């Protein structure tokens, strides 16, 4: 089970896979609006954006990968892979890990 740390609103990651054999820089940031927060990843193409959640943070997994943690509008925590294509896990308020993951969203 992956553990997550270092919650932040911005990150720049060098050597990000860009497809095929290419690698480059990826900039992640959290966009805020009246609808909530969402993660955005910018590489050399159009920005990739997730849907809005109550709160969102960029986090590091103990496996060395970058993830997006989202506190959903319904109260559960979703962890998205850094590629922003797949959900890694969902943790509901009734689960033992929930308080640990909820702490990722503590005010900066």
N, CA, C and O atoms as a GROMACS GRO file, in nm:
protein
  432
    1UNK      N    1   0.085  -0.118   0.000
    1UNK     CA    2   0.000   0.000   0.000
    1UNK      C    3   0.089   0.125   0.000
    1UNK      O    4   0.175   0.141   0.087
    2UNK      N    5   0.069   0.209  -0.095
    2UNK     CA    6   0.150   0.331  -0.110
    2UNK      C    7   0.112   0.432  -0.004
    2UNK      O    8  -0.005   0.449   0.028
    3UNK      N    9   0.213   0.499   0.051
    3UNK     CA   10   0.188   0.612   0.141
    3UNK      C   11   0.224   0.739   0.067
    3UNK      O   12   0.310   0.738  -0.021
    4UNK      N   13   0.160   0.848   0.102
    4UNK     CA   14   0.174   0.975   0.030
    4UNK      C   15   0.222   1.083   0.126
    4UNK      O   16   0.184   1.085   0.242
    5UNK      N   17   0.306   1.173   0.075
    5UNK     CA   18   0.362   1.279   0.157
    5UNK      C   19   0.388   1.402   0.070
    5UNK      O   20   0.364   1.402  -0.050
    6UNK      N   21   0.439   1.507   0.135
    6UNK     CA   22   0.479   1.630   0.068
    6UNK      C   23   0.366   1.694  -0.013
    6UNK      O   24   0.383   1.722  -0.132
    7UNK      N   25   0.249   1.719   0.050
    7UNK     CA   26   0.141   1.784  -0.024
    7UNK      C   27   0.177   1.928  -0.060
    7UNK      O   28   0.231   2.002   0.023
    8UNK      N   29   0.149   1.967  -0.182
    8UNK     CA   30   0.181   2.103  -0.225
    8UNK      C   31   0.088   2.144  -0.338
    8UNK      O   32   0.015   2.062  -0.394
    9UNK      N   33   0.092   2.273  -0.369
    9UNK     CA   34   0.004   2.330  -0.471
    9UNK      C   35   0.076   2.348  -0.605
    9UNK      O   36   0.011   2.373  -0.706
   10UNK      N   37   0.208   2.336  -0.606
   10UNK     CA   38   0.286   2.351  -0.729
   10UNK      C   39   0.403   2.254  -0.728
   10UNK      O   40   0.458   2.223  -0.622
   11UNK      N   41   0.442   2.207  -0.844
   11UNK     CA   42   0.560   2.121  -0.856
   11UNK      C   43   0.611   2.128  -0.999
   11UNK      O   44   0.533   2.134  -1.094
   12UNK      N   45   0.741   2.128  -1.013
   12UNK     CA   46   0.805   2.118  -1.145
   12UNK      C   47   0.889   1.991  -1.142
   12UNK      O   48   0.974   1.973  -1.055
   13UNK      N   49   0.864   1.903  -1.238
   13UNK     CA   50   0.933   1.775  -1.241
   13UNK      C   51   1.009   1.764  -1.373
   13UNK      O   52   0.951   1.766  -1.481
   14UNK      N   53   1.139   1.752  -1.360
   14UNK     CA   54   1.224   1.732  -1.478
   14UNK      C   55   1.223   1.585  -1.515
   14UNK      O   56   1.189   1.499  -1.434
   15UNK      N   57   1.260   1.555  -1.636
   15UNK     CA   58   1.271   1.418  -1.685
   15UNK      C   59   1.137   1.345  -1.684
   15UNK      O   60   1.132   1.225  -1.658
   16UNK      N   61   1.028   1.418  -1.711
   16UNK     CA   62   0.894   1.360  -1.717
   16UNK      C   63   0.877   1.290  -1.852
   16UNK      O   64   0.915   1.345  -1.955
   17UNK      N   65   0.820   1.168  -1.854
   17UNK     CA   66   0.800   1.100  -1.983
   17UNK      C   67   0.698   1.175  -2.070
   17UNK      O   68   0.587   1.204  -2.026
   18UNK      N   69   0.738   1.205  -2.192
   18UNK     CA   70   0.655   1.284  -2.283
   18UNK      C   71   0.601   1.201  -2.400
   18UNK      O   72   0.540   1.255  -2.492
   19UNK      N   73   0.625   1.071  -2.396
   19UNK     CA   74   0.581   0.986  -2.505
   19UNK      C   75   0.699   0.935  -2.584
   19UNK      O   76   0.801   1.003  -2.597
   20UNK      N   77   0.685   0.817  -2.635
   20UNK     CA   78   0.791   0.750  -2.710
   20UNK      C   79   0.917   0.748  -2.624
   20UNK      O   80   0.914   0.698  -2.511
   21UNK      N   81   1.025   0.799  -2.673
   21UNK     CA   82   1.150   0.803  -2.596
   21UNK      C   83   1.180   0.942  -2.541
   21UNK      O   84   1.285   0.964  -2.480
   22UNK      N   85   1.089   1.037  -2.564
   22UNK     CA   86   1.112   1.176  -2.522
   22UNK      C   87   1.088   1.195  -2.373
   22UNK      O   88   1.002   1.130  -2.313
   23UNK      N   89   1.164   1.286  -2.316
   23UNK     CA   90   1.145   1.326  -2.177
   23UNK      C   91   1.161   1.477  -2.171
   23UNK      O   92   1.233   1.536  -2.252
   24UNK      N   93   1.093   1.539  -2.076
   24UNK     CA   94   1.100   1.684  -2.064
   24UNK      C   95   1.048   1.729  -1.928
   24UNK      O   96   1.035   1.649  -1.836
   25UNK      N   97   1.020   1.856  -1.919
   25UNK     CA   98   0.976   1.914  -1.793
   25UNK      C   99   0.823   1.920  -1.788
   25UNK      O  100   0.757   1.957  -1.885
   26UNK      N  101   0.768   1.884  -1.672
   26UNK     CA  102   0.624   1.894  -1.649
   26UNK      C  103   0.601   1.986  -1.530
   26UNK      O  104   0.667   1.973  -1.426
   27UNK      N  105   0.509   2.078  -1.546
   27UNK     CA  106   0.473   2.169  -1.438
   27UNK      C  107   0.332   2.134  -1.393
   27UNK      O  108   0.239   2.132  -1.473
   28UNK      N  109   0.317   2.106  -1.264
   28UNK     CA  110   0.188   2.079  -1.203
   28UNK      C  111   0.150   2.198  -1.117
   28UNK      O  112   0.236   2.258  -1.052
   29UNK      N  113   0.022   2.233  -1.116
   29UNK     CA  114  -0.026   2.333  -1.021
   29UNK      C  115  -0.173   2.309  -0.993
   29UNK      O  116  -0.242   2.240  -1.068
   30UNK      N  117  -0.220   2.367  -0.882
   30UNK     CA  118  -0.358   2.354  -0.842
   30UNK      C  119  -0.431   2.483  -0.879
   30UNK      O  120  -0.392   2.592  -0.837
   31UNK      N  121  -0.535   2.469  -0.958
   31UNK     CA  122  -0.617   2.581  -1.003
   31UNK      C  123  -0.737   2.593  -0.908
   31UNK      O  124  -0.802   2.493  -0.877
   32UNK      N  125  -0.765   2.713  -0.863
   32UNK     CA  126  -0.878   2.736  -0.772
   32UNK      C  127  -0.982   2.825  -0.838
   32UNK      O  128  -0.948   2.918  -0.911
   33UNK      N  129  -1.109   2.795  -0.812
   33UNK     CA  130  -1.219   2.879  -0.859
   33UNK      C  131  -1.334   2.862  -0.762
   33UNK      O  132  -1.322   2.791  -0.662
   34UNK      N  133  -1.445   2.927  -0.790
   34UNK     CA  134  -1.561   2.913  -0.703
   34UNK      C  135  -1.617   2.770  -0.708
   34UNK      O  136  -1.691   2.730  -0.618
   35UNK      N  137  -1.581   2.695  -0.810
   35UNK     CA  138  -1.626   2.556  -0.823
   35UNK      C  139  -1.544   2.458  -0.741
   35UNK      O  140  -1.586   2.344  -0.721
   36UNK      N  141  -1.426   2.500  -0.692
   36UNK     CA  142  -1.339   2.415  -0.613
   36UNK      C  143  -1.196   2.424  -0.663
   36UNK      O  144  -1.152   2.529  -0.711
   37UNK      N  145  -1.123   2.315  -0.651
   37UNK     CA  146  -0.984   2.309  -0.693
   37UNK      C  147  -0.965   2.191  -0.787
   37UNK      O  148  -1.036   2.091  -0.778
   38UNK      N  149  -0.868   2.204  -0.877
   38UNK     CA  150  -0.833   2.093  -0.964
   38UNK      C  151  -0.686   2.102  -1.003
   38UNK      O  152  -0.627   2.210  -1.004
   39UNK      N  153  -0.630   1.989  -1.036
   39UNK     CA  154  -0.490   1.982  -1.076
   39UNK      C  155  -0.477   2.005  -1.226
   39UNK      O  156  -0.562   1.965  -1.305
   40UNK      N  157  -0.368   2.072  -1.262
   40UNK     CA  158  -0.336   2.099  -1.403
   40UNK      C  159  -0.191   2.057  -1.426
   40UNK      O  160  -0.103   2.086  -1.344
   41UNK      N  161  -0.166   1.989  -1.537
   41UNK     CA  162  -0.030   1.951  -1.576
   41UNK      C  163  -0.001   2.015  -1.711
   41UNK      O  164  -0.078   2.000  -1.806
   42UNK      N  165   0.112   2.085  -1.719
   42UNK     CA  166   0.154   2.149  -1.843
   42UNK      C  167   0.287   2.090  -1.886
   42UNK      O  168   0.384   2.091  -1.811
   43UNK      N  169   0.290   2.038  -2.009
   43UNK     CA  170   0.415   1.994  -2.069
   43UNK      C  171   0.435   2.078  -2.194
   43UNK      O  172   0.424   2.201  -2.186
   44UNK      N  173   0.463   2.020  -2.307
   44UNK     CA  174   0.483   2.099  -2.428
   44UNK      C  175   0.356   2.112  -2.511
   44UNK      O  176   0.356   2.181  -2.613
   45UNK      N  177   0.248   2.049  -2.469
   45UNK     CA  178   0.122   2.057  -2.542
   45UNK      C  179   0.019   2.136  -2.464
   45UNK      O  180   0.054   2.219  -2.379
   46UNK      N  181  -0.106   2.111  -2.492
   46UNK     CA  182  -0.215   2.178  -2.420
   46UNK      C  183  -0.218   2.128  -2.276
   46UNK      O  184  -0.188   2.012  -2.250
   47UNK      N  185  -0.256   2.215  -2.181
   47UNK     CA  186  -0.264   2.173  -2.041
   47UNK      C  187  -0.365   2.060  -2.023
   47UNK      O  188  -0.470   2.058  -2.087
   48UNK      N  189  -0.332   1.966  -1.935
   48UNK     CA  190  -0.422   1.856  -1.899
   48UNK      C  191  -0.483   1.892  -1.764
   48UNK      O  192  -0.411   1.919  -1.668
   49UNK      N  193  -0.618   1.892  -1.756
   49UNK     CA  194  -0.686   1.933  -1.634
   49UNK      C  195  -0.778   1.823  -1.584
   49UNK      O  196  -0.845   1.755  -1.662
   50UNK      N  197  -0.780   1.805  -1.452
   50UNK     CA  198  -0.874   1.712  -1.391
   50UNK      C  199  -1.004   1.785  -1.363
   50UNK      O  200  -1.012   1.907  -1.377
   51UNK      N  201  -1.106   1.712  -1.325
   51UNK     CA  202  -1.233   1.775  -1.286
   51UNK      C  203  -1.217   1.838  -1.149
   51UNK      O  204  -1.122   1.809  -1.076
   52UNK      N  205  -1.311   1.926  -1.114
   52UNK     CA  206  -1.303   1.996  -0.986
   52UNK      C  207  -1.336   1.905  -0.869
   52UNK      O  208  -1.418   1.814  -0.880
   53UNK      N  209  -1.269   1.932  -0.758
   53UNK     CA  210  -1.293   1.864  -0.631
   53UNK      C  211  -1.298   1.974  -0.524
   53UNK      O  212  -1.271   2.091  -0.552
   54UNK      N  213  -1.332   1.936  -0.402
   54UNK     CA  214  -1.329   2.036  -0.294
   54UNK      C  215  -1.189   2.091  -0.278
   54UNK      O  216  -1.168   2.213  -0.276
   55UNK      N  217  -1.092   2.000  -0.267
   55UNK     CA  218  -0.951   2.037  -0.254
   55UNK      C  219  -0.867   1.940  -0.336
   55UNK      O  220  -0.907   1.826  -0.360
   56UNK      N  221  -0.750   1.986  -0.377
   56UNK     CA  222  -0.658   1.902  -0.452
   56UNK      C  223  -0.515   1.937  -0.412
   56UNK      O  224  -0.484   2.053  -0.383
   57UNK      N  225  -0.428   1.837  -0.410
   57UNK     CA  226  -0.287   1.857  -0.379
   57UNK      C  227  -0.203   1.764  -0.465
   57UNK      O  228  -0.248   1.656  -0.505
   58UNK      N  229  -0.082   1.808  -0.494
   58UNK     CA  230   0.017   1.726  -0.561
   58UNK      C  231   0.096   1.657  -0.450
   58UNK      O  232   0.143   1.724  -0.357
   59UNK      N  233   0.111   1.527  -0.456
   59UNK     CA  234   0.178   1.453  -0.350
   59UNK      C  235   0.280   1.356  -0.409
   59UNK      O  236   0.275   1.321  -0.527
   60UNK      N  237   0.373   1.313  -0.324
   60UNK     CA  238   0.473   1.214  -0.363
   60UNK      C  239   0.436   1.081  -0.300
   60UNK      O  240   0.399   1.075  -0.182
   61UNK      N  241   0.446   0.974  -0.377
   61UNK     CA  242   0.427   0.840  -0.324
   61UNK      C  243   0.559   0.784  -0.277
   61UNK      O  244   0.665   0.823  -0.326
   62UNK      N  245   0.554   0.690  -0.181
   62UNK     CA  246   0.678   0.628  -0.134
   62UNK      C  247   0.739   0.537  -0.241
   62UNK      O  248   0.847   0.481  -0.220
   63UNK      N  249   0.671   0.523  -0.354
   63UNK     CA  250   0.724   0.447  -0.467
   63UNK      C  251   0.801   0.536  -0.565
   63UNK      O  252   0.843   0.490  -0.671
   64UNK      N  253   0.818   0.665  -0.529
   64UNK     CA  254   0.894   0.758  -0.613
   64UNK      C  255   0.813   0.823  -0.724
   64UNK      O  256   0.870   0.895  -0.806
   65UNK      N  257   0.682   0.801  -0.728
   65UNK     CA  258   0.597   0.858  -0.832
   65UNK      C  259   0.520   0.979  -0.779
   65UNK      O  260   0.504   0.997  -0.658
   66UNK      N  261   0.474   1.061  -0.871
   66UNK     CA  262   0.393   1.178  -0.839
   66UNK      C  263   0.245   1.142  -0.855
   66UNK      O  264   0.207   1.076  -0.951
   67UNK      N  265   0.163   1.188  -0.760
   67UNK     CA  266   0.019   1.161  -0.762
   67UNK      C  267  -0.057   1.290  -0.734
   67UNK      O  268   0.000   1.389  -0.688
   68UNK      N  269  -0.185   1.288  -0.764
   68UNK     CA  270  -0.275   1.398  -0.731
   68UNK      C  271  -0.377   1.345  -0.630
   68UNK      O  272  -0.448   1.248  -0.656
   69UNK      N  273  -0.383   1.409  -0.514
   69UNK     CA  274  -0.481   1.373  -0.412
   69UNK      C  275  -0.597   1.471  -0.423
   69UNK      O  276  -0.576   1.592  -0.429
   70UNK      N  277  -0.719   1.418  -0.425
   70UNK     CA  278  -0.838   1.503  -0.435
   70UNK      C  279  -0.935   1.467  -0.323
   70UNK      O  280  -0.964   1.350  -0.299
   71UNK      N  281  -0.985   1.570  -0.256
   71UNK     CA  282  -1.095   1.553  -0.161
   71UNK      C  283  -1.221   1.582  -0.241
   71UNK      O  284  -1.248   1.696  -0.277
   72UNK      N  285  -1.297   1.477  -0.267
   72UNK     CA  286  -1.410   1.490  -0.359
   72UNK      C  287  -1.524   1.571  -0.298
   72UNK      O  288  -1.527   1.595  -0.177
   73UNK      N  289  -1.616   1.610  -0.381
   73UNK     CA  290  -1.736   1.682  -0.336
   73UNK      C  291  -1.822   1.595  -0.245
   73UNK      O  292  -1.905   1.646  -0.170
   74UNK      N  293  -1.801   1.463  -0.251
   74UNK     CA  294  -1.881   1.368  -0.173
   74UNK      C  295  -1.812   1.324  -0.045
   74UNK      O  296  -1.868   1.246   0.032
   75UNK      N  297  -1.688   1.372  -0.021
   75UNK     CA  298  -1.618   1.345   0.104
   75UNK      C  299  -1.512   1.237   0.100
   75UNK      O  300  -1.435   1.225   0.196
   76UNK      N  301  -1.504   1.159  -0.006
   76UNK     CA  302  -1.398   1.058  -0.011
   76UNK      C  303  -1.271   1.119  -0.071
   76UNK      O  304  -1.275   1.225  -0.134
   77UNK      N  305  -1.160   1.050  -0.051
   77UNK     CA  306  -1.032   1.094  -0.105
   77UNK      C  307  -0.996   1.005  -0.223
   77UNK      O  308  -0.996   0.882  -0.212
   78UNK      N  309  -0.967   1.066  -0.336
   78UNK     CA  310  -0.923   0.994  -0.456
   78UNK      C  311  -0.777   1.027  -0.481
   78UNK      O  312  -0.735   1.143  -0.470
   79UNK      N  313  -0.700   0.926  -0.515
   79UNK     CA  314  -0.561   0.946  -0.553
   79UNK      C  315  -0.551   0.912  -0.702
   79UNK      O  316  -0.578   0.800  -0.743
   80UNK      N  317  -0.512   1.012  -0.780
   80UNK     CA  318  -0.496   0.995  -0.925
   80UNK      C  319  -0.348   0.979  -0.958
   80UNK      O  320  -0.263   1.040  -0.894
   81UNK      N  321  -0.318   0.897  -1.057
   81UNK     CA  322  -0.181   0.885  -1.104
   81UNK      C  323  -0.137   1.017  -1.166
   81UNK      O  324  -0.220   1.095  -1.214
   82UNK      N  325  -0.007   1.042  -1.165
   82UNK     CA  326   0.047   1.165  -1.221
   82UNK      C  327   0.019   1.182  -1.369
   82UNK      O  328   0.023   1.294  -1.420
   83UNK      N  329  -0.008   1.073  -1.440
   83UNK     CA  330  -0.040   1.085  -1.582
   83UNK      C  331  -0.180   1.142  -1.602
   83UNK      O  332  -0.219   1.174  -1.715
   84UNK      N  333  -0.257   1.154  -1.493
   84UNK     CA  334  -0.391   1.212  -1.493
   84UNK      C  335  -0.489   1.133  -1.580
   84UNK      O  336  -0.590   1.186  -1.625
   85UNK      N  337  -0.459   1.005  -1.602
   85UNK     CA  338  -0.548   0.920  -1.681
   85UNK      C  339  -0.622   0.820  -1.594
   85UNK      O  340  -0.736   0.785  -1.622
   86UNK      N  341  -0.555   0.773  -1.488
   86UNK     CA  342  -0.611   0.664  -1.410
   86UNK      C  343  -0.616   0.697  -1.261
   86UNK      O  344  -0.530   0.766  -1.208
   87UNK      N  345  -0.718   0.646  -1.196
   87UNK     CA  346  -0.732   0.661  -1.052
   87UNK      C  347  -0.654   0.548  -0.985
   87UNK      O  348  -0.670   0.432  -1.020
   88UNK      N  349  -0.570   0.583  -0.889
   88UNK     CA  350  -0.489   0.484  -0.819
   88UNK      C  351  -0.570   0.416  -0.708
   88UNK      O  352  -0.568   0.293  -0.696
   89UNK      N  353  -0.640   0.496  -0.629
   89UNK     CA  354  -0.718   0.441  -0.518
   89UNK      C  355  -0.824   0.542  -0.473
   89UNK      O  356  -0.814   0.661  -0.501
   90UNK      N  357  -0.924   0.492  -0.404
   90UNK     CA  358  -1.027   0.575  -0.342
   90UNK      C  359  -1.040   0.530  -0.197
   90UNK      O  360  -1.048   0.410  -0.169
   91UNK      N  361  -1.042   0.626  -0.105
   91UNK     CA  362  -1.054   0.595   0.037
   91UNK      C  363  -1.176   0.669   0.092
   91UNK      O  364  -1.187   0.791   0.077
   92UNK      N  365  -1.266   0.595   0.154
   92UNK     CA  366  -1.390   0.651   0.208
   92UNK      C  367  -1.375   0.682   0.356
   92UNK      O  368  -1.288   0.626   0.422
   93UNK      N  369  -1.459   0.771   0.411
   93UNK     CA  370  -1.448   0.812   0.552
   93UNK      C  371  -1.454   0.696   0.652
   93UNK      O  372  -1.407   0.712   0.764
   94UNK      N  373  -1.509   0.584   0.616
   94UNK     CA  374  -1.520   0.470   0.707
   94UNK      C  375  -1.392   0.386   0.713
   94UNK      O  376  -1.383   0.297   0.797
   95UNK      N  377  -1.296   0.412   0.627
   95UNK     CA  378  -1.174   0.332   0.622
   95UNK      C  379  -1.066   0.388   0.715
   95UNK      O  380  -1.062   0.508   0.742
   96UNK      N  381  -0.979   0.298   0.764
   96UNK     CA  382  -0.876   0.335   0.860
   96UNK      C  383  -0.776   0.437   0.806
   96UNK      O  384  -0.725   0.519   0.882
   97UNK      N  385  -0.747   0.434   0.677
   97UNK     CA  386  -0.649   0.528   0.616
   97UNK      C  387  -0.703   0.669   0.597
   97UNK      O  388  -0.625   0.761   0.571
   98UNK      N  389  -0.833   0.688   0.610
   98UNK     CA  390  -0.894   0.816   0.579
   98UNK      C  391  -0.832   0.934   0.656
   98UNK      O  392  -0.798   1.033   0.592
   99UNK      N  393  -0.816   0.928   0.790
   99UNK     CA  394  -0.757   1.044   0.860
   99UNK      C  395  -0.617   1.080   0.811
   99UNK      O  396  -0.582   1.198   0.802
  100UNK      N  397  -0.537   0.978   0.778
  100UNK     CA  398  -0.402   1.001   0.726
  100UNK      C  399  -0.406   1.078   0.594
  100UNK      O  400  -0.329   1.171   0.573
  101UNK      N  401  -0.496   1.038   0.505
  101UNK     CA  402  -0.507   1.105   0.375
  101UNK      C  403  -0.574   1.240   0.386
  101UNK      O  404  -0.540   1.332   0.310
  102UNK      N  405  -0.668   1.255   0.476
  102UNK     CA  406  -0.735   1.384   0.496
  102UNK      C  407  -0.633   1.489   0.542
  102UNK      O  408  -0.647   1.607   0.511
  103UNK      N  409  -0.533   1.447   0.617
  103UNK     CA  410  -0.429   1.540   0.665
  103UNK      C  411  -0.350   1.603   0.550
  103UNK      O  412  -0.289   1.708   0.568
  104UNK      N  413  -0.350   1.541   0.432
  104UNK     CA  414  -0.281   1.599   0.317
  104UNK      C  415  -0.341   1.734   0.275
  104UNK      O  416  -0.275   1.814   0.209
  105UNK      N  417  -0.466   1.758   0.314
  105UNK     CA  418  -0.537   1.879   0.272
  105UNK      C  419  -0.537   1.989   0.378
  105UNK      O  420  -0.605   2.090   0.361
  106UNK      N  421  -0.462   1.969   0.487
  106UNK     CA  422  -0.454   2.072   0.592
  106UNK      C  423  -0.408   2.203   0.529
  106UNK      O  424  -0.327   2.203   0.436
  107UNK      N  425  -0.458   2.311   0.579
  107UNK     CA  426  -0.424   2.441   0.521
  107UNK      C  427  -0.272   2.464   0.522
  107UNK      O  428  -0.203   2.423   0.615
  108UNK      N  429  -0.223   2.528   0.419
  108UNK     CA  430  -0.079   2.554   0.403
  108UNK      C  431  -0.031   2.653   0.504
  108UNK      O  432   0.088   2.687   0.506
   0.00000   0.00000   0.00000
